[in-house]
Amino acid sequence: MLEETNDNLPQSQNESDGNLATDIQVNNQATTNPEVEQEPTLEETDEAAVICEKQQALNEIEASNAEENEDETLKARHEIPMLDYDTLSMEVLVDELQKLVSNEKVMSIRDHIEEIKKAFLSKYNHFIEEKKEEFHAENPESTEEFQYHFPLKTKFDQFYTLYKDNKNTHFKSLQNNLKTNLEVRLAIVEELKELINPNENIKDTLKHFNELRERWKNAGAIPKDKYNHVWNNYHFHVENFYDYLHLDREARDLDFKHNLEQKQKIIARVEELIQEQDINKAFRELQDLHRIWKEEIGPVSREHRDTIWNQFSDLTKKMHDKREVLFEKIRGTEHENLEKKNSIIAQIEELATIKVNAHSQWLVQIEKVEALREAFFSTGKVPTDVNEATWAAFKTAVRNFNSFKNSFYKDIKKEQNENLTKKNALVAKANELKDNEDFAATTPIMKQIQEDWKKIGHVPRKYSDKVWAEFKEACNHFFDRLKEQQNEHNAEEMEAFDKKKAYLEAIKEFQLTGEHKTDLDAIKLHIENWKSYGKVPFTRRHIEGKFNKILDALFDKLSLSKKDSEMMRFANKIGNLSEGGDNRKIENEKIFIIRKIEEVQNEIFQLENNIQFFTNTKNAKKENSIVLEVRKNIAIHKESLDTWKEKLKQLRNINQE
């Protein structure tokens, strides 16, 4: 079949070497009157606009076909869905990158990879900025350089580098082939020029012409920036060949008819495509039909040439207009997304002005910002011309909130450092005591250290685990030793219990002689014997109460003064406490006695004030019964005071021992 030259690019229909169209335009201008300026009519203006819009639609298809002619692997890009990558998380973006690089041809994923890269790096840079701000907030006086290892970024770099390597390898191979193919096609065009030679045999010329056409079909892809120019040049010289040769008219008419039928089928298919719901799919097929029209189907007769081309280009414009409506809808969605993102930014900006003074309240604020961040990232694309500004406004809003938050946590950080100092001091104290052999004295101190630890607040996170591990190790070391020591004493305590149990049965048979000194010495001896058996297990301490009841009964039978009796009982009680190593109870007893001493002293002071009042009256020389009763109470309180002081003295002697 024969080729048609002016079906695709009306502005360069008869271009030979890139200059013919310009020459025609200059010649047309030369035929007009240079002195009369002709303004276009309204109809001419509208017609020019329509032609311009139609040409724009054709140019888009021509550009895409030129690109895909250069690299056929680009055609596969239409089959790979373009996701809204801005709404995906960094983890999902890396997964998509890995899947595309591992499974698809390198040039078919070019646009997808660039969108993934832009979305990932935007999120990553924002993430790193936040981590850097947190680092400086936590270490305001540190000279250490900020570093943050993010494994996901390493994975992204790995697959993006693989993509670039694959692309470079592909380009090197492709460029060599494109250059060679271009040289072949240009050589074919030059041979076509030489075919117009009246001295050559027509049969030999036609044979040579058909050989050139076959070579042209098999010459392969050429650079996209040369595509239209080289094709138009080829078509021009094919048409020129027909103009200068006297060919078999019947054969040519059959060729023209066949080409017309093929182009009419294409037009019919385009009319169907205009009704297709999937506009992008229909436009891709239209693009293929343009390529077939240009590269595979030859020319039609001149009487049909303009008509058939105008039909095709008009339908192309209709499809282009439908596609523009779709794009306009997408742009509308992008403006809606812009409004949503601006609203999110405004909310974050507002949160950066609300001052709260408690960690729990800040956690609520932080949670709100995190939710807004997620909403921002899950909202789709915005118009390209405001994308950078919107992203910058979002980062600024988040940065301002973080700065506002960090100003609060700086004070928290100071407090945490103070807490760390306190806890380190407790760790040092625990380490100092953990090997102490005096368990009776050390155990209460270690327990108090543990209580003090609980009262101290949080420490900086990076030291928390370390300081707790050191403290726990020291405490466990001491209490493990204590447990071992207690296990050793259990046998001794049970032996002491058995002895005391037997002694208790023996003392029940004890009878007083009636001789005060002898009986008192005997009771004291029983007490000393009892103490000599040592400490009994805690669960058997009730035996001490039984022994005390027997002593109380014996004391009651003795003719002891109230003070002596009470002091004997108190001495036995304190002895039991001291023997049990219960320092806390001893200390509580001391506090109780001191308070009783203060109470009795206050009572004596008050009673003496009352006596003073009565001695200043007219009847002071003669004391009445009230005064006598007051003096009697003072004497009783002073005796009680002596008893309490004696008890306090005994307690202090125990501490000194």
C-alpha positions in Angstrom: 0.0 0.0 0.0 1.0 3.6 -0.7 1.7 6.2 2.1 -0.2 9.5 2.7 1.8 12.5 3.7 -0.7 15.1 5.0 -2.9 13.0 7.3 -1.4 13.9 10.7 0.4 17.3 10.9 -1.4 20.0 8.9 1.3 22.6 9.8 4.0 20.5 8.1 2.1 18.5 5.5 4.7 19.0 2.7 7.8 19.5 4.8 10.8 18.0 3.3 13.8 18.9 5.4 12.1 21.1 8.0 12.0 24.2 5.8 9.3 23.7 3.2 6.4 24.7 5.5 8.1 27.9 6.4 8.8 28.7 2.7 5.1 28.3 1.9 4.1 30.6 4.7 6.5 33.3 3.5 5.2 33.1 -0.1 1.6 33.4 1.2 2.5 36.5 3.1 4.2 38.0 0.0 0.8 37.9 -1.9 -0.9 40.1 0.6 -0.9 43.9 0.5 1.7 45.0 3.1 0.1 48.4 3.4 -3.3 47.2 4.4 -3.7 45.6 7.9 -6.4 43.0 7.8 -8.0 42.2 11.1 -9.6 38.7 11.5 -13.4 38.5 11.6 -15.2 36.9 14.6 -15.9 33.8 12.6 -12.2 33.6 11.6 -11.2 34.0 15.3 -13.6 31.2 16.4 -12.4 29.0 13.6 -8.8 29.6 14.6 -9.5 28.7 18.2 -11.2 25.4 17.2 -8.2 24.6 14.9 -5.9 25.4 17.8 -7.8 23.2 20.2 -7.9 20.4 17.7 -4.2 20.7 17.1 -3.6 20.5 20.8 -5.5 17.2 21.0 -3.5 15.9 18.1 -0.2 17.1 19.5 -0.8 15.2 22.8 -1.3 11.9 20.9 1.6 12.6 18.6 3.9 13.3 21.6 2.9 10.2 23.4 3.2 8.0 20.3 6.7 9.5 19.6 7.7 8.6 23.1 6.4 5.0 22.9 7.9 4.6 19.5 11.3 5.4 21.0 10.8 2.8 23.8 8.0 0.2 23.4 8.3 -0.9 27.0 6.5 2.4 27.9 3.3 1.0 26.6 3.0 -1.2 29.6 2.7 1.8 31.9 -0.9 2.2 31.0 -1.7 -1.2 32.5 -0.1 -0.4 35.9 -2.6 1.5 38.1 -1.4 4.8 39.3 -2.2 4.9 43.0 -2.7 8.0 45.1 0.7 7.6 46.7 0.5 10.7 48.8 -2.1 9.0 51.0 0.0 5.9 51.7 2.3 5.3 54.7 6.0 5.1 54.3 5.9 1.3 54.9 3.3 0.8 52.1 5.2 3.1 49.8 8.4 1.0 50.2 6.4 -2.2 49.6 5.0 -0.7 46.4 8.4 0.4 45.3 9.8 -3.1 45.9 6.9 -4.7 44.0 7.3 -2.5 41.0 11.1 -2.7 40.7 11.0 -6.5 41.1 8.2 -7.3 38.7 7.8 -4.6 36.0 9.8 -3.3 33.1 12.0 -0.4 34.2 10.6 2.3 31.9 6.9 1.3 32.3 7.2 2.3 36.0 9.0 5.5 35.6 6.1 7.8 36.5 5.1 5.6 39.4 8.6 5.5 40.9 8.9 9.3 40.8 5.5 9.7 42.5 6.5 7.2 45.2 9.9 8.9 45.7 8.2 12.3 46.1 5.7 11.0 48.6 8.2 9.0 50.6 10.8 11.7 50.9 8.3 14.3 51.9 7.1 12.0 54.7 10.6 10.9 55.6 12.1 14.4 55.8 9.2 15.5 58.0 9.7 12.5 60.2 13.5 13.2 60.6 12.8 16.9 61.3 10.6 15.9 64.2 13.1 13.4 65.5 15.8 16.1 65.3 13.7 18.5 67.2 13.0 15.9 69.9 16.7 15.2 70.2 17.6 18.9 70.7 14.7 19.3 73.1 16.0 16.3 75.2 19.6 17.3 74.9 19.7 21.1 74.9 23.3 21.4 76.0 24.7 18.5 74.1 27.4 19.0 71.5 26.7 15.6 70.0 25.6 15.6 66.4 22.1 14.4 65.7 22.0 11.0 64.1 19.0 8.7 63.5 19.1 5.3 61.8 15.8 4.5 60.0 15.9 1.0 58.5 12.9 1.8 56.2 14.9 4.6 54.5 17.8 2.1 53.9 15.3 -0.3 52.3 13.9 2.5 50.2 17.4 3.5 49.0 18.2 -0.1 48.2 15.3 -0.5 45.8 15.5 3.0 44.3 19.2 2.5 43.6 18.3 -0.8 41.9 15.7 1.0 39.8 18.2 3.7 38.7 20.8 1.0 37.8 18.3 -0.8 35.7 17.2 2.4 34.1 20.8 3.4 33.2 21.5 -0.1 31.8 18.3 0.1 29.7 19.2 3.6 28.5 22.7 2.7 27.4 21.3 -0.2 25.3 18.4 1.9 23.9 20.5 4.9 23.0 22.9 2.9 20.8 20.0 1.3 19.0 18.1 4.6 18.5 21.2 6.3 17.0 21.7 3.4 14.6 18.1 3.2 13.6 18.0 7.0 13.0 20.9 6.8 10.6 19.3 3.9 8.7 16.0 5.8 8.3 17.8 9.0 7.2 19.7 7.0 4.6 16.4 5.5 3.3 15.0 9.0 2.9 18.1 10.0 0.9 17.7 7.0 -1.3 14.0 8.0 -1.9 15.2 11.4 -3.1 17.4 9.7 -5.7 14.6 7.5 -7.1 13.2 10.4 -9.2 15.4 9.8 -12.2 13.9 9.8 -15.8 16.8 7.8 -17.1 16.1 4.8 -14.8 14.0 1.8 -15.9 10.6 2.1 -14.3 10.4 -1.6 -13.2 13.8 -1.4 -11.6 12.8 1.9 -9.9 9.6 0.3 -8.5 11.5 -2.7 -7.3 13.9 -0.4 -5.5 11.0 1.6 -4.1 9.4 -1.5 -2.6 12.7 -2.5 -1.1 13.0 0.8 0.6 9.5 0.6 2.0 10.3 -2.8 3.5 13.5 -1.6 5.0 11.7 1.4 6.4 9.1 -0.9 8.2 11.9 -2.9 9.8 14.3 0.0 10.7 13.2 0.1 14.4 12.7 2.9 16.9 14.3 6.3 16.7 14.6 9.2 19.2 11.3 10.8 20.0 12.5 14.3 19.3 13.2 13.2 15.7 10.1 11.0 15.2 7.7 13.4 13.6 10.3 15.2 11.5 11.7 11.9 10.0 8.3 10.4 9.4 7.0 13.5 7.6 10.1 13.7 5.5 9.7 10.1 4.5 6.0 10.6 3.6 6.8 13.7 1.6 9.3 11.9 -0.6 7.0 8.9 -1.0 4.3 11.2 -2.2 6.8 13.1 -4.4 7.8 9.8 -5.9 4.2 9.1 -6.9 3.8 12.6 -8.4 6.8 12.1 -10.8 6.1 8.6 -11.9 3.4 7.3 -14.2 2.2 4.2 -12.3 -0.5 1.8 -13.0 -3.6 3.9 -12.3 -5.8 0.8 -11.6 -3.4 -0.6 -9.1 -3.1 2.7 -7.4 -6.9 3.2 -7.2 -7.2 -0.2 -5.6 -4.6 0.7 -3.1 -6.3 4.0 -2.3 -9.7 2.2 -1.9 -8.2 -0.4 0.5 -6.6 2.4 2.6 -9.9 4.4 2.7 -11.7 1.3 3.9 -9.2 0.8 6.7 -9.4 4.4 7.8 -13.2 4.3 7.7 -13.0 1.3 10.1 -10.8 3.3 12.4 -13.2 6.2 12.3 -16.1 3.8 13.1 -14.1 2.4 16.1 -13.4 5.9 17.4 -17.1 6.7 17.3 -17.6 3.7 19.5 -14.8 4.7 21.8 -16.4 8.1 22.4 -19.2 6.2 24.2 -16.8 4.2 26.3 -17.2 4.8 30.1 -13.5 4.2 30.8 -12.2 7.4 29.2 -8.5 6.7 29.9 -8.7 3.3 28.4 -10.5 4.7 25.3 -7.9 7.5 24.9 -5.1 4.9 25.0 -6.8 2.9 22.2 -7.3 6.2 20.3 -3.6 6.7 20.6 -2.9 3.3 19.1 -5.3 4.0 16.3 -3.4 7.2 15.4 -0.2 5.2 15.3 -1.8 2.7 13.0 -3.3 5.5 10.8 0.1 7.1 10.4 2.5 4.2 10.3 0.6 1.2 8.9 -2.1 2.5 6.5 -1.2 4.2 3.3 -2.7 7.3 1.6 -6.2 7.7 0.1 -7.2 9.5 -3.0 -6.9 13.3 -2.9 -10.7 13.8 -3.2 -11.1 11.9 0.2 -7.9 12.9 1.9 -9.0 16.1 3.7 -12.5 14.8 4.4 -11.4 11.5 6.0 -8.7 13.3 8.0 -11.1 16.0 9.3 -13.5 13.3 10.4 -10.7 11.6 12.3 -9.3 14.8 13.9 -12.8 16.0 14.9 -13.5 12.7 16.7 -10.1 13.0 18.3 -11.0 16.4 19.6 -14.3 15.1 21.1 -12.4 12.4 22.9 -9.9 15.0 24.1 -12.7 17.1 25.4 -14.2 14.2 27.3 -10.8 13.6 28.8 -10.5 17.2 29.8 -13.9 16.9 31.6 -12.5 14.0 33.5 -9.3 16.0 34.3 -11.5 18.9 35.4 -13.3 16.6 37.8 -10.0 15.4 39.2 -8.9 19.0 39.6 -12.1 19.7 41.5 -11.3 16.8 43.8 -7.8 18.2 44.3 -9.3 21.6 45.3 -11.6 19.8 47.8 -8.5 18.0 49.2 -6.8 21.4 49.4 -9.6 22.7 51.6 -9.4 19.7 53.8 -5.7 20.0 54.2 -5.9 23.7 54.9 -8.5 23.0 57.6 -6.2 20.4 59.2 -3.3 22.8 59.1 -5.5 25.5 60.8 -6.4 23.0 63.6 -2.8 22.1 64.2 -1.9 25.8 64.4 -4.7 26.3 66.9 -3.4 23.4 69.1 0.0 25.2 69.1 -1.6 28.1 71.0 -3.4 26.1 73.7 -1.3 26.0 76.8 -1.6 23.0 79.2 0.5 22.3 82.3 0.2 18.6 82.9 1.8 15.6 81.1 -1.6 13.9 80.9 -3.0 16.9 79.1 -0.1 17.1 76.7 -0.7 13.5 75.9 -4.2 14.4 74.8 -2.9 17.3 72.7 -0.2 15.1 71.1 -2.8 12.4 70.3 -4.9 15.1 68.6 -2.0 16.2 66.4 -1.1 12.7 65.5 -4.7 12.1 64.4 -4.6 15.3 62.3 -1.2 14.3 60.8 -2.7 10.9 59.7 -5.7 12.7 58.3 -3.4 15.1 56.3 -1.4 12.2 54.9 -4.6 10.2 54.0 -6.1 13.1 52.1 -5.4 12.9 48.4 -3.5 15.2 46.0 -3.9 18.9 45.9 -3.3 21.1 42.8 0.3 21.0 41.7 0.8 24.7 41.8 0.0 24.8 45.6 1.4 21.4 46.6 4.8 22.8 47.9 3.2 25.7 49.7 0.6 23.4 51.4 3.3 20.9 52.4 5.5 23.7 53.8 2.5 25.2 55.8 1.8 21.7 57.2 5.5 21.2 58.3 5.6 24.7 59.9 2.4 24.1 61.8 3.7 20.7 63.2 7.1 22.3 63.9 5.5 25.1 65.9 3.4 22.7 67.9 6.4 20.6 68.7 8.4 23.7 69.8 5.4 24.7 72.0 5.3 21.2 73.5 9.1 21.0 74.0 9.1 24.2 76.0 7.0 22.3 78.6 9.1 19.2 78.5 12.3 21.1 79.0 11.2 21.7 82.5 10.2 18.1 82.8 13.6 17.2 81.6 15.3 19.2 84.3 13.1 17.5 87.0 14.0 14.1 85.5 17.7 14.9 85.7 17.2 15.8 89.3 15.4 12.5 89.9 18.2 10.7 88.2 20.7 12.2 90.6 18.5 11.1 93.6 18.2 7.6 92.2 21.9 7.3 91.5 22.4 8.2 95.2 20.1 5.4 96.3 21.9 3.0 94.0 25.2 3.9 95.6 23.7 3.5 99.0 22.2 0.1 98.2 25.5 -1.1 96.7 27.3 0.1 99.9 24.9 -1.9 102.1 24.2 -5.0 100.0 27.1 -7.1 101.6 26.5 -5.8 105.1 26.4 -8.7 107.7 24.3 -6.8 110.3 21.0 -7.8 108.8 19.0 -6.6 111.8 20.3 -3.0 111.3 20.6 -3.0 107.5 17.2 -4.6 106.6 15.1 -1.6 107.7 17.5 0.8 105.9 17.2 -1.3 102.7 13.5 -1.3 103.0 13.4 2.4 103.5 15.7 2.9 100.4 13.1 1.0 98.4 10.3 3.2 99.7 12.3 6.3 98.9 12.9 5.0 95.4 9.1 4.7 94.8 8.6 8.3 95.8 11.1 9.6 93.2 9.5 10.4 89.8 10.6 9.5 86.3 14.2 9.8 85.0 15.3 10.4 81.4 14.2 7.5 79.2 17.7 6.6 78.0 18.9 6.1 81.6 15.7 4.5 83.0 16.5 0.9 82.3 20.1 1.1 83.4 19.6 2.8 86.7 16.7 0.5 87.6 18.7 -2.6 86.7 21.6 -1.5 89.0 19.2 -0.7 91.8 17.3 -4.0 91.5 20.5 -6.0 91.4 21.8 -4.4 94.6 18.5 -4.9 96.4 18.1 -8.5 95.2 21.6 -9.3 96.2 21.0 -8.1 99.8 17.6 -9.7 100.3 18.8 -13.0 98.8 21.5 -13.1 101.4 18.9 -12.2 104.1 16.7 -15.0 103.0 19.7 -17.5 103.2 20.5 -16.2 106.7 16.9 -16.5 107.8 16.7 -20.1 106.5 19.8 -20.8 108.7 18.1 -19.2 111.7 14.8 -21.1 111.3 16.2 -24.3 112.8 17.6 -22.3 115.8 14.3 -20.5 116.3 12.3 -23.8 116.3 14.8 -25.2 118.9 14.2 -22.1 121.0 10.5 -22.5 120.7 10.7 -26.1 121.9 12.8 -25.1 124.9 10.4 -22.2 125.8 7.4 -24.5 125.5 9.0 -27.0 127.9 10.0 -24.1 130.3 6.5 -22.7 130.2 5.1 -26.0 131.6 7.8 -26.0 134.3 7.2 -22.4 135.4 3.5 -23.1 135.9 4.5 -25.2 138.9 6.5 -22.3 140.4 5.3 -21.1 143.9 6.2 -18.0 145.7 7.8 -18.4 149.2 6.4 -15.2 150.6 9.9 -13.8 151.1 9.9 -10.7 148.9 13.6 -10.5 147.9 13.9 -14.3 147.4 10.7 -14.3 145.2 11.7 -11.3 143.2 15.2 -12.7 142.5 13.5 -16.0 141.4 11.2 -14.2 139.0 14.1 -12.3 137.5 16.0 -15.5 137.1 13.0 -17.0 135.2 13.1 -14.0 132.9 16.8 -14.3 132.2 16.4 -18.0 131.6 13.6 -17.4 129.2 15.6 -14.7 127.3 18.6 -17.1 127.0 16.7 -19.5 124.8 16.6 -16.8 122.1 14.2 -15.8 119.4 11.3 -18.1 118.3 9.7 -18.2 114.8 7.4 -15.3 114.0 4.4 -17.7 113.7 5.1 -19.0 117.2 5.4 -15.6 118.9 2.2 -16.3 120.9 4.2 -18.2 123.4 5.7 -14.9 124.6 2.2 -13.7 125.5 1.6 -16.9 127.6 4.9 -16.3 129.5 4.0 -12.6 130.1 0.6 -13.6 131.6 2.3 -15.9 134.1 4.7 -13.1 135.0 1.8 -10.7 135.4 0.2 -13.1 137.9 3.4 -13.5 139.8 3.9 -9.7 140.0 0.4 -9.3 141.3 1.2 -11.7 144.1 4.3 -9.8 145.1 4.1 -6.8 147.4 5.7 -4.5 144.8 5.0 -0.8 144.4 3.0 0.1 141.4 6.0 1.7 139.8 8.3 -1.3 140.4 5.7 -3.7 139.0 5.1 -1.6 136.0 8.8 -1.2 135.3 9.3 -4.9 135.6 6.6 -5.5 133.0 8.0 -2.8 130.7 11.5 -4.2 130.9 10.2 -7.6 129.9 8.2 -6.1 127.0 11.1 -4.1 125.7 13.4 -7.1 126.1 11.1 -9.1 123.8 11.0 -6.3 121.2 14.8 -5.9 121.3 15.2 -9.7 121.0 13.0 -9.8 118.0 15.0 -7.1 116.3 11.8 -5.0 115.7 13.4 -1.6 115.6 10.2 0.0 114.2 8.1 -1.0 117.2 10.8 0.1 119.6 11.0 3.5 117.8 7.2 3.8 118.0 7.3 3.0 121.7 9.8 5.7 122.2 7.6 8.3 120.3 4.6 7.2 122.4 6.5 7.6 125.7 7.9 11.0 124.7 4.3 12.2 124.0 3.1 10.8 127.4 5.9 12.7 129.1 4.8 15.9 127.4 1.2 15.3 128.3 2.0 14.6 132.0 4.3 17.7 132.1 1.5 19.9 130.7 -1.0 18.5 133.3 1.5 19.2 136.1 2.0 22.8 134.7 -1.7 23.4 134.6 -2.3 22.1 138.1 0.5 24.2 139.5 -1.0 27.2 137.8 -4.3 26.4 139.5 -2.5 26.2 142.9 -0.9 29.6 142.2 -4.4 31.0 141.6 -5.7 29.8 144.9 -2.7 31.0 147.0 -3.3 34.5 145.7 -6.8 34.7 147.1 -7.9 36.1 150.5 -8.2 32.7 152.1 -4.8 31.6 151.0 -3.6 30.7 154.5 -6.3 28.2 154.9 -6.2 25.6 152.2 -9.6 24.1 151.3 -10.4 20.7 150.1 -10.1 21.7 146.4 -6.5 22.8 146.9 -5.6 19.6 148.7 -7.1 17.5 145.9 -5.0 19.5 143.4 -1.8 18.9 145.3 -2.7 15.2 145.6 -3.1 15.1 141.7 0.2 16.9 141.2 2.0 14.2 143.3 0.3 11.4 141.4 1.3 13.0 138.0 4.9 13.5 139.2 5.1 9.9 140.2 3.7 8.9 136.7 6.2 11.3 135.1 9.1 9.6 136.9 7.9 6.2 135.6 7.6 7.4 132.0 11.1 9.0 132.2 12.5 5.8 133.5 10.9 3.9 130.6 12.4 6.4 128.1 15.8 5.9 129.8 15.6 2.1 129.3 14.7 2.6 125.7 17.6 4.9 125.1 20.0 2.4 126.8 18.8 -0.3 124.3 19.7 2.0 121.3 23.1 2.7 122.8 23.8 -1.0 123.2 
